[in-house]
Amino acid sequence: MNGTDWGALGVNLAAAAATALTVLLSTFAVAVRRGLHRIVDIAWGLAFAAVAAVTWLLSAGHGDDGRRLLVAAATVVWGLRLAAHIAHRSRGHGEDPRYIALLDKASGNRTLYALRTVYLGQAALVWLISLPVQAASYSSAPLDALAYGGLAVWTVGLAFEAVGDHQLARFKADPANRGRIMDQGLWAWTRHPNYFGDSLVWWGLYLLACTAWQPALAVLVSPVLMILLLTVGSGKRLLEKHMSGRPGYAAYAARTSGFLPLPPRKPARGTPESTK
């Protein structure tokens, strides 16, 4: 009979929390030594990959081997790609303005404030968002049509995220584009193709955990929370606030969807075309 080994999953929840905390605390120690908190963004993907690897090891004998391997591999591939991309993008740069603004709010010790608000907070988010990865690994249900549908959603999401990141990196590497707004390729259809792809990745992983209504309901918080983080949390909202003063950005935002990929809107009559 197919089902979820809830007892073993409970043990894994504790192990996943310890794993996420270990990755983020280790990152905190490195960040303090280097005086650079932006490296926590690299640890985000690495923490998910670590949780997936630990879950795969601990779930042996408790869940379907095909589902275990698929969800672990999908999470590790996504996490390592994201970490590598952010590491490459951040190379040679100083502190991220987001963390400078955050630490300026500290009323006491800035280092302890960073520990509480950034590192411990991200460890908790990694644990919570990774619930589908953990639950799927402890299900005895063999791979079915819904699981392969989840893999398809994950694949589209990863491709959208990776292609969007590549297009932006190539655009910014051209000196001729300095000061211009990226509105080409996927960026002509959505202002945040990487964030949209990220959301699809986690909806795909969620579908892999939907082996019965109980786990499906229990882990629904994961993709919902990820979308909230990407759209109204530290993702889209803060980035657009930073970009709002750039020449041409208002016109770009007026014609381009904020999240879901949609055909570019025609500019309103009388609205001048902006530079890219």
Phi, psi and chi 1 to 4 in degrees:
 res  aa     phi    psi   chi1   chi2   chi3   chi4
   1 MET       -  132.7 -177.6  176.0  178.0      -
   2 ASN   -74.9  143.0  -63.0  -27.9      -      -
   3 GLY  -177.2 -178.2      -      -      -      -
   4 THR  -110.2  132.6  -61.2      -      -      -
   5 ASP   -82.0   87.4 -169.7  -24.1      -      -
   6 TRP   -66.3  -33.9  -66.0   99.7      -      -
   7 GLY   -64.4  -47.9      -      -      -      -
   8 ALA   -66.4  -35.3      -      -      -      -
   9 LEU   -62.8  -37.0  175.9   56.5      -      -
  10 GLY   -60.7  -40.7      -      -      -      -
  11 VAL   -64.0  -40.3  174.4      -      -      -
  12 ASN   -64.7  -35.7 -162.5   98.1      -      -
  13 LEU   -58.4  -40.8  -69.1  172.1      -      -
  14 ALA   -68.1  -41.7      -      -      -      -
  15 ALA   -65.5  -38.3      -      -      -      -
  16 ALA   -65.8  -39.7      -      -      -      -
  17 ALA   -62.0  -43.7      -      -      -      -
  18 ALA   -64.6  -38.3      -      -      -      -
  19 THR   -65.6  -48.7  -59.9      -      -      -
  20 ALA   -60.6  -42.5      -      -      -      -
  21 LEU   -64.4  -40.1 -170.5   60.5      -      -
  22 THR   -62.4  -44.9  -62.2      -      -      -
  23 VAL   -63.2  -45.0  172.5      -      -      -
  24 LEU   -72.8  -36.3  -91.0  -60.3      -      -
  25 LEU   -69.1  -36.8  -71.8 -179.2      -      -
  26 SER   -63.9  -40.4  -60.9      -      -      -
  27 THR   -64.3  -39.8  -55.0      -      -      -
  28 PHE   -59.2  -43.4  171.3   70.5      -      -
  29 ALA   -62.7  -42.1      -      -      -      -
  30 VAL   -66.8  -41.9  174.5      -      -      -
  31 ALA   -63.1  -42.0      -      -      -      -
  32 VAL   -64.8  -42.0  170.4      -      -      -
  33 ARG   -65.0  -37.4 -175.0  166.4   64.2 -111.1
  34 ARG   -89.4  -11.9  -65.5 -177.7   56.4 -173.9
  35 GLY    65.4   37.7      -      -      -      -
  36 LEU  -145.6   99.1 -164.4   66.9      -      -
  37 HIS   -81.9   -9.2  -71.0  -69.8      -      -
  38 ARG   -65.6  -17.0   74.0  179.5  -55.3  151.9
  39 ILE   -68.4  -12.1   64.2  172.2      -      -
  40 VAL   -63.8  -25.8   71.6      -      -      -
  41 ASP   -66.0  -31.9  -65.8  -22.2      -      -
  42 ILE   -69.6  -38.0  -58.1  172.4      -      -
  43 ALA   -68.1  -21.4      -      -      -      -
  44 TRP   -56.7  -55.1  177.5 -108.9      -      -
  45 GLY   -67.3  -37.5      -      -      -      -
  46 LEU   -63.7  -36.5  -65.0  178.7      -      -
  47 ALA   -65.2  -41.5      -      -      -      -
  48 PHE   -64.9  -41.5  -78.9  105.6      -      -
  49 ALA   -62.1  -40.3      -      -      -      -
  50 ALA   -65.8  -43.0      -      -      -      -
  51 VAL   -62.0  -41.7  167.1      -      -      -
  52 ALA   -64.2  -41.5      -      -      -      -
  53 ALA   -65.7  -45.0      -      -      -      -
  54 VAL   -63.5  -41.3  167.9      -      -      -
  55 THR   -62.4  -42.4  -62.9      -      -      -
  56 TRP   -60.4  -41.8  179.0   73.3      -      -
  57 LEU   -66.8  -46.1  -69.5  171.4      -      -
  58 LEU   -73.1  -25.5  -66.5 -179.6      -      -
  59 SER   -85.7   -0.8   62.3      -      -      -
  60 ALA   -57.3  127.2      -      -      -      -
  61 GLY    87.1   -3.9      -      -      -      -
  62 HIS  -112.9  -21.7  -62.1  -76.5      -      -
  63 GLY  -135.0  169.9      -      -      -      -
  64 ASP   -63.7  128.6  176.3   74.7      -      -
  65 ASP   -63.0  -37.1  -73.5  -18.3      -      -
  66 GLY   -65.4  -43.4      -      -      -      -
  67 ARG   -68.6  -41.4 -168.0  176.9  -64.7  -91.0
  68 ARG   -57.6  -48.8  -71.5  175.1   53.0 -117.0
  69 LEU   -66.7  -41.2 -179.8   59.8      -      -
  70 LEU   -64.6  -47.4 -177.9   57.4      -      -
  71 VAL   -70.2  -35.1   73.0      -      -      -
  72 ALA   -68.0  -46.3      -      -      -      -
  73 ALA   -63.3  -42.7      -      -      -      -
  74 ALA   -61.8  -41.7      -      -      -      -
  75 THR   -69.8  -42.4  -52.6      -      -      -
  76 VAL   -65.1  -44.0  168.9      -      -      -
  77 VAL   -60.0  -47.2  167.0      -      -      -
  78 TRP   -62.4  -47.4  169.5   80.7      -      -
  79 GLY   -64.9  -43.1      -      -      -      -
  80 LEU   -69.7  -38.8  -66.8 -176.4      -      -
  81 ARG   -61.9  -44.6 -170.1 -144.7   71.3   85.3
  82 LEU   -63.9  -44.0 -179.0   61.9      -      -
  83 ALA   -62.9  -43.0      -      -      -      -
  84 ALA   -64.8  -40.4      -      -      -      -
  85 HIS   -63.7  -46.2  168.5   70.1      -      -
  86 ILE   -67.2  -37.9  -65.9  176.5      -      -
  87 ALA   -62.1  -42.9      -      -      -      -
  88 HIS   -67.2  -42.3  177.8   74.8      -      -
  89 ARG   -65.8  -31.9 -175.2 -175.3   67.3 -172.5
  90 SER   -88.3  -10.1  -56.5      -      -      -
  91 ARG   -59.2  127.7 -170.8  170.4   53.7 -171.0
  92 GLY    84.0    0.4      -      -      -      -
  93 HIS  -100.2  154.5  -68.1  -83.9      -      -
  94 GLY   -83.8 -156.3      -      -      -      -
  95 GLU   -66.2  144.1 -174.0   61.8  -79.6      -
  96 ASP   -70.8  133.0 -169.2  -53.7      -      -
  97 PRO   -55.9  -28.4  -25.8   34.4      -      -
  98 ARG   -61.7  -41.5  -67.6  175.8  -58.9  155.0
  99 TYR   -78.3  -29.4  -63.9  117.4      -      -
 100 ILE   -63.3  -46.8  -66.0  175.4      -      -
 101 ALA   -63.9  -38.0      -      -      -      -
 102 LEU   -65.6  -46.1  178.3   66.4      -      -
 103 LEU   -69.9  -24.5  -67.7  177.4      -      -
 104 ASP   -67.0  -17.0  -75.4  -17.2      -      -
 105 LYS   -84.0   -9.5  -61.5  177.3 -178.2  178.2
 106 ALA   -65.9  129.4      -      -      -      -
 107 SER   -91.2  -17.0   56.9      -      -      -
 108 GLY  -125.9 -132.0      -      -      -      -
 109 ASN   -66.7  120.5 -173.2  -68.6      -      -
 110 ARG   -67.7  -34.3  -68.2  166.3   64.9   90.9
 111 THR   -68.1  -44.5  -59.8      -      -      -
 112 LEU   -67.2  -34.1  -67.7  179.3      -      -
 113 TYR   -64.6  -42.3 -177.0   77.8      -      -
 114 ALA   -63.4  -40.4      -      -      -      -
 115 LEU   -59.4  -46.4  174.0   63.4      -      -
 116 ARG   -70.0  -48.6  -67.6 -165.6  -50.9  -89.6
 117 THR   -85.2  -27.1   58.7      -      -      -
 118 VAL  -104.7  -60.9  177.8      -      -      -
 119 TYR   -74.4  -48.5  -62.7   87.3      -      -
 120 LEU   -68.1  -36.1  -64.3 -177.7      -      -
 121 GLY   -64.0  -42.0      -      -      -      -
 122 GLN   -70.2  -34.2  -72.7 -155.1   18.9      -
 123 ALA   -61.5  -41.9      -      -      -      -
 124 ALA   -65.2  -40.3      -      -      -      -
 125 LEU   -66.4  -40.4  -73.3  172.7      -      -
 126 VAL   -59.2  -45.2  167.2      -      -      -
 127 TRP   -61.5  -44.4  178.8   83.1      -      -
 128 LEU   -70.9  -44.4 -168.9   57.4      -      -
 129 ILE   -70.8  -26.1  -66.6  171.6      -      -
 130 SER   -81.1    5.1   68.6      -      -      -
 131 LEU   -55.5  -41.8  -71.7  178.8      -      -
 132 PRO   -61.9  -37.0  -22.9   34.0      -      -
 133 VAL   -62.4  -42.2  178.7      -      -      -
 134 GLN   -70.9  -46.5  -60.0 -178.2   61.1      -
 135 ALA   -64.6  -42.4      -      -      -      -
 136 ALA   -60.9  -33.8      -      -      -      -
 137 SER   -72.1  -18.0  -60.1      -      -      -
 138 TYR  -108.3   16.3  -75.0   86.6      -      -
 139 SER   -96.6  134.6  171.4      -      -      -
 140 SER   -85.3   -1.1   59.3      -      -      -
 141 ALA   -69.2  129.1      -      -      -      -
 142 PRO   -68.9  163.7   25.9  -33.4      -      -
 143 LEU   -60.8  134.8  -66.0  172.3      -      -
 144 ASP  -132.5 -170.9   54.1   11.6      -      -
 145 ALA   -61.1  -38.7      -      -      -      -
 146 LEU   -65.8  -38.2 -175.2   60.1      -      -
 147 ALA   -64.6  -42.4      -      -      -      -
 148 TYR   -69.7  -30.8  -72.0  115.2      -      -
 149 GLY   -64.1  -40.8      -      -      -      -
 150 GLY   -61.9  -39.8      -      -      -      -
 151 LEU   -63.8  -38.4  177.7   60.2      -      -
 152 ALA   -64.6  -43.8      -      -      -      -
 153 VAL   -61.9  -44.4  172.5      -      -      -
 154 TRP   -59.0  -43.4  175.7   90.6      -      -
 155 THR   -63.9  -45.4  -58.5      -      -      -
 156 VAL   -61.7  -42.2  172.1      -      -      -
 157 GLY   -63.2  -45.9      -      -      -      -
 158 LEU   -63.8  -41.2 -175.3   69.6      -      -
 159 ALA   -64.0  -43.0      -      -      -      -
 160 PHE   -61.5  -45.2 -134.6   92.0      -      -
 161 GLU   -65.6  -47.2 -175.0  176.3    1.6      -
 162 ALA   -68.2  -42.9      -      -      -      -
 163 VAL   -65.5  -43.1  169.8      -      -      -
 164 GLY   -59.9  -44.3      -      -      -      -
 165 ASP   -63.2  -42.0  -76.1  -21.5      -      -
 166 HIS   -65.7  -43.4  174.3   71.1      -      -
 167 GLN   -62.2  -42.1  -71.0  177.2  -19.5      -
 168 LEU   -67.3  -42.2 -179.1   60.2      -      -
 169 ALA   -62.8  -42.2      -      -      -      -
 170 ARG   -66.3  -39.1 -173.5  174.4   58.4 -176.6
 171 PHE   -63.2  -46.1  179.0   85.4      -      -
 172 LYS   -71.4  -22.8  -65.8  173.8   71.2  172.4
 173 ALA   -75.2  -15.7      -      -      -      -
 174 ASP   -86.8  115.5 -174.2  -12.4      -      -
 175 PRO   -56.5  -26.2  -23.0   33.6      -      -
 176 ALA   -67.0  -18.0      -      -      -      -
 177 ASN   -95.6    5.3  -66.8  -34.7      -      -
 178 ARG   -59.2  127.3 -176.2  177.4  -61.8  -84.5
 179 GLY    84.0   -1.3      -      -      -      -
 180 ARG   -98.9  158.9  -56.5  170.8   73.0 -175.0
 181 ILE   -93.4  130.9  -61.1  -63.2      -      -
 182 MET   -73.3  114.8  169.3   55.6  160.6      -
 183 ASP  -136.9   33.5   62.3   -6.3      -      -
 184 GLN  -114.1  163.3  -55.6  168.9   11.2      -
 185 GLY    59.4 -135.1      -      -      -      -
 186 LEU   -63.5  -25.9  -64.1  179.4      -      -
 187 TRP   -71.7   -9.2  -61.3   82.4      -      -
 188 ALA   -83.6  -16.6      -      -      -      -
 189 TRP  -103.0  -26.1  -71.5   69.0      -      -
 190 THR  -151.7  143.5  167.4      -      -      -
 191 ARG   -73.5  -10.8  -58.6 -161.6  -64.4  -86.6
 192 HIS  -142.3   67.2  -56.4  -79.4      -      -
 193 PRO   -62.7  -31.4   20.9  -32.4      -      -
 194 ASN   -68.8  -40.5   47.9   -9.5      -      -
 195 TYR   -68.8  -40.3  -68.5  166.9      -      -
 196 PHE   -62.2  -43.6  172.2   72.9      -      -
 197 GLY   -61.9  -40.1      -      -      -      -
 198 ASP   -57.8  -43.7 -142.4   -1.9      -      -
 199 SER   -64.5  -39.7   70.1      -      -      -
 200 LEU   -65.6  -37.7  -74.2 -171.2      -      -
 201 VAL   -54.7  -45.4  162.4      -      -      -
 202 TRP   -79.6  -25.6  -76.9   96.0      -      -
 203 TRP   -69.3  -35.6  -82.6  111.1      -      -
 204 GLY   -64.6  -44.2      -      -      -      -
 205 LEU   -65.6  -34.3  -68.0  173.0      -      -
 206 TYR   -61.9  -43.5  168.1   73.5      -      -
 207 LEU   -62.7  -30.9  -69.1  176.7      -      -
 208 LEU   -66.6  -21.9  -79.5  165.5      -      -
 209 ALA   -92.5   -5.8      -      -      -      -
 210 CYS   -85.5   67.7  -67.9      -      -      -
 211 THR   -93.0  -11.8   55.4      -      -      -
 212 ALA  -164.2  168.2      -      -      -      -
 213 TRP   -68.5  -29.9   71.2  -93.5      -      -
 214 GLN   -64.8  -54.9  -63.6   94.7  -27.5      -
 215 PRO   -65.7  -33.6   20.2  -32.1      -      -
 216 ALA   -60.3  -41.9      -      -      -      -
 217 LEU   -73.3  -38.3 -176.3   61.3      -      -
 218 ALA   -66.2  -32.1      -      -      -      -
 219 VAL  -107.8    7.6  -55.6      -      -      -
 220 LEU   -60.6  -24.3 -179.6   58.5      -      -
 221 VAL   -59.2  -28.2   63.7      -      -      -
 222 SER   -63.2  -61.4  167.8      -      -      -
 223 PRO   -66.8  -31.1   25.0  -35.0      -      -
 224 VAL   -65.6  -45.1  172.0      -      -      -
 225 LEU   -64.4  -39.2  179.2   57.2      -      -
 226 MET   -62.3  -42.8  179.8   59.2   85.7      -
 227 ILE   -63.5  -41.0  -77.0 -174.7      -      -
 228 LEU   -63.2  -41.4  -69.7  175.3      -      -
 229 LEU   -63.4  -40.0  -72.2  173.2      -      -
 230 LEU   -74.1  -31.2  -67.8  171.2      -      -
 231 THR  -101.7  -43.6   56.7      -      -      -
 232 VAL  -117.9   -1.9  -61.2      -      -      -
 233 GLY   -94.7 -125.0      -      -      -      -
 234 SER   -89.4    2.9   59.2      -      -      -
 235 GLY   -93.2 -100.2      -      -      -      -
 236 LYS   -55.4  -45.1  176.4  178.0  178.7  -69.4
 237 ARG   -61.0  -49.1 -179.8 -179.6   60.4   84.3
 238 LEU   -70.3  -38.0  -70.1 -177.4      -      -
 239 LEU   -65.2  -41.9 -179.4   58.1      -      -
 240 GLU   -70.6  -31.2  -66.3 -164.0  -15.5      -
 241 LYS   -64.1  -39.7 -178.8  179.2  179.1 -179.3
 242 HIS   -68.6  -36.3  173.1   70.9      -      -
 243 MET   -85.1  -14.6  -65.9  -71.7  -67.5      -
 244 SER   -58.4  -28.0   61.7      -      -      -
 245 GLY   -87.0   -4.4      -      -      -      -
 246 ARG   -72.3  137.8  -65.2  -84.8  -61.6  -85.2
 247 PRO   -58.4  131.1  -23.1   33.4      -      -
 248 GLY    89.7  -10.9      -      -      -      -
 249 TYR   -71.2  -37.1 -172.7   77.9      -      -
 250 ALA   -60.4  -43.0      -      -      -      -
 251 ALA   -67.1  -39.1      -      -      -      -
 252 TYR   -62.2  -44.8  169.6   64.6      -      -
 253 ALA   -65.2  -33.3      -      -      -      -
 254 ALA   -68.7  -29.1      -      -      -      -
 255 ARG  -103.7   -6.4   67.7  176.4 -179.7  -92.8
 256 THR  -120.7  133.8  -49.8      -      -      -
 257 SER   -56.9  144.0  171.4      -      -      -
 258 GLY   -77.3  -22.3      -      -      -      -
 259 PHE  -149.2  -65.0 -167.6   69.8      -      -
 260 LEU   -69.0  134.5  -63.1  175.0      -      -
 261 PRO   -65.3  121.9  -19.8   32.2      -      -
 262 LEU  -140.2  154.2  -64.7  170.8      -      -
 263 PRO   -57.5  141.2  -23.3   33.7      -      -
 264 PRO   -57.7  138.9  -21.7   32.6      -      -
 265 ARG   -79.6  147.1  -65.7 -178.0  -71.3  -92.3
 266 LYS   -74.6  139.6  -67.3 -177.3  178.7  179.9
 267 PRO   -62.8  144.3   22.6  -32.3      -      -
 268 ALA   -61.8  150.2      -      -      -      -
 269 ARG   -58.4  130.5 -177.5  174.3  -61.9  178.4
 270 GLY    92.5   -7.3      -      -      -      -
 271 THR   -88.7  121.6  -58.7      -      -      -
 272 PRO   -69.3  144.4   26.3  -34.2      -      -
 273 GLU   -70.4  137.7  -75.3  -71.4  -20.4      -
 274 SER   -95.2  165.9   66.0      -      -      -
 275 THR   -74.5  160.5   56.9      -      -      -
 276 LYS   -73.5      -  -64.9  176.8 -177.7  176.8
